[in-house]
């Protein structure tokens, strides 16, 4: 294995370890459901088609996801805008999304806990560079940042829409 393969392997291993830590104890929510809830919390009401694009589902799969979330009182269909149905979080959905965001950050913090501040800053610069490269290659920044808290995006190098304040 050359150095690039070693780094790639370790990055992939770290990515899955972080995903596993985030996914632990999510009360039976799928990664798509978590991403939808967090995206709705950060961005506010969205059309189901927009949820589908951000989460990476087909429109029909996003409708089924919204059906499940609505059944659990986490979202509600708001109104139609033309042919699009708008979806928003309920109070319960806002609380659940906030809990999910905090669990996600706690899991990530656990990987950074023993890394000195100057090394964290260097790591942040590398992460920004990797994200920028992917966005420049045509990957939708909303898809990449679907679980972002929104607050961190003030300093993020990836351009974002204006976030909804609570």
C-alpha positions as CSV (number, residue, x, y, z in Angstrom):
1,X,0.0,0.0,0.0
2,X,1.3,3.4,-0.9
3,X,0.8,6.5,1.4
4,X,-2.3,7.6,-0.5
5,X,-3.9,4.2,0.1
6,X,-3.0,4.2,3.8
7,X,-4.5,7.7,4.3
8,X,-7.6,6.8,2.2
9,X,-8.1,3.7,4.2
10,X,-7.7,5.4,7.6
11,X,-10.0,8.3,6.5
12,X,-12.7,5.8,5.4
13,X,-12.3,3.9,8.7
14,X,-12.6,7.1,10.7
15,X,-15.7,8.1,8.6
16,X,-17.5,4.9,9.4
17,X,-16.5,5.0,13.1
18,X,-18.0,8.5,13.3
19,X,-21.1,7.4,11.5
20,X,-21.5,4.4,13.8
21,X,-21.0,6.6,16.9
22,X,-23.6,9.1,15.5
23,X,-26.1,6.3,14.6
24,X,-25.9,4.7,18.0
25,X,-29.0,5.2,20.1
26,X,-31.0,7.1,17.5
27,X,-34.3,5.5,18.6
28,X,-34.9,3.6,15.4
29,X,-34.5,6.6,13.0
30,X,-32.9,5.9,9.7
31,X,-30.0,8.1,8.5
32,X,-32.4,9.6,6.0
33,X,-34.9,10.4,8.7
34,X,-32.2,12.0,10.8
35,X,-31.0,14.1,7.9
36,X,-34.5,15.2,7.0
37,X,-35.3,16.3,10.6
38,X,-32.0,18.1,11.0
39,X,-32.3,19.8,7.5
40,X,-35.9,20.9,8.4
41,X,-34.7,22.3,11.7
42,X,-31.9,24.2,10.1
43,X,-33.7,25.4,7.0
44,X,-37.3,25.6,8.0
45,X,-40.2,24.3,6.0
46,X,-39.3,22.7,2.6
47,X,-41.0,21.1,-0.3
48,X,-41.0,17.3,-0.2
49,X,-39.0,17.4,-3.4
50,X,-36.3,19.5,-1.7
51,X,-36.2,17.0,1.2
52,X,-35.7,14.3,-1.4
53,X,-32.8,16.0,-3.0
54,X,-31.0,16.9,0.2
55,X,-31.5,13.5,1.8
56,X,-30.7,11.6,-1.5
57,X,-34.0,9.8,-2.0
58,X,-36.4,9.6,-4.9
59,X,-39.5,11.8,-4.6
60,X,-41.7,8.7,-3.8
61,X,-39.3,7.5,-1.2
62,X,-39.3,11.0,0.4
63,X,-43.1,10.9,0.5
64,X,-42.9,7.6,2.3
65,X,-40.3,9.1,4.7
66,X,-42.5,12.1,5.4
67,X,-45.5,9.7,6.0
68,X,-43.5,7.8,8.6
69,X,-42.3,11.0,10.3
70,X,-45.8,12.5,10.2
71,X,-47.1,9.3,11.8
72,X,-44.6,9.8,14.7
73,X,-45.8,13.5,15.0
74,X,-42.3,14.7,14.0
75,X,-43.4,16.6,10.9
76,X,-46.6,17.9,9.3
77,X,-47.6,18.7,5.8
78,X,-48.0,22.4,5.7
79,X,-49.5,23.7,2.5
80,X,-49.2,23.4,-1.2
81,X,-47.1,25.8,-3.2
82,X,-48.1,25.0,-6.8
83,X,-47.8,21.3,-7.1
84,X,-45.3,21.0,-4.2
85,X,-46.3,20.0,-0.7
86,X,-44.5,21.8,2.0
87,X,-43.3,20.0,5.2
88,X,-42.4,21.5,8.5
89,X,-41.3,20.2,11.9
90,X,-43.8,19.9,14.8
91,X,-42.7,21.0,18.2
92,X,-41.9,17.3,18.9
93,X,-39.9,17.2,15.7
94,X,-37.9,20.3,16.6
95,X,-37.0,18.7,20.0
96,X,-36.0,15.4,18.4
97,X,-33.9,17.2,15.7
98,X,-32.2,19.2,18.4
99,X,-31.4,16.1,20.4
100,X,-30.1,14.4,17.2
101,X,-27.8,17.4,16.5
102,X,-26.4,17.3,20.0
103,X,-25.8,13.5,19.9
104,X,-24.1,14.0,16.5
105,X,-21.8,16.7,17.9
106,X,-21.1,14.7,21.0
107,X,-20.1,11.7,18.9
108,X,-17.8,13.8,16.8
109,X,-16.3,15.6,19.8
110,X,-15.4,12.2,21.3
111,X,-13.0,11.7,18.4
112,X,-11.4,15.2,18.8
113,X,-11.2,15.1,22.6
114,X,-7.4,14.4,22.8
115,X,-6.3,16.5,19.8
116,X,-4.7,19.8,20.7
117,X,-6.3,23.0,19.5
118,X,-3.6,23.8,16.9
119,X,-4.0,20.4,15.3
120,X,-7.8,20.8,15.3
121,X,-7.4,24.1,13.4
122,X,-5.2,22.3,10.9
123,X,-7.7,19.5,10.6
124,X,-10.5,22.0,10.1
125,X,-8.5,23.6,7.2
126,X,-8.1,20.2,5.6
127,X,-11.8,19.4,6.0
128,X,-12.7,22.7,4.4
129,X,-10.4,22.0,1.5
130,X,-11.9,18.6,1.0
131,X,-15.5,20.0,1.1
132,X,-14.6,22.8,-1.3
133,X,-13.1,20.3,-3.7
134,X,-16.2,18.2,-3.8
135,X,-18.5,21.2,-4.2
136,X,-16.3,22.5,-7.1
137,X,-16.6,19.0,-8.6
138,X,-20.3,19.5,-8.8
139,X,-21.6,17.8,-5.6
140,X,-24.5,19.7,-4.1
141,X,-23.4,21.5,-0.9
142,X,-26.9,21.0,0.6
143,X,-26.4,17.2,0.2
144,X,-22.9,17.3,1.7
145,X,-24.0,19.5,4.6
146,X,-27.4,17.8,5.2
147,X,-26.7,17.3,8.9
148,X,-24.8,20.6,9.5
149,X,-26.0,22.6,12.5
150,X,-26.2,25.7,10.4
151,X,-24.3,27.7,13.0
152,X,-21.0,26.3,12.0
153,X,-21.7,27.3,8.4
154,X,-21.0,30.9,9.2
155,X,-17.3,29.9,9.1
156,X,-17.7,27.0,6.7
157,X,-16.1,27.4,3.3
158,X,-19.1,25.8,1.6
159,X,-21.6,28.4,0.4
160,X,-25.0,27.9,2.1
161,X,-28.4,29.4,2.0
162,X,-29.5,31.7,4.8
163,X,-30.4,29.5,7.8
164,X,-33.6,29.8,9.7
165,X,-33.1,31.2,13.2
166,X,-34.9,29.7,16.2
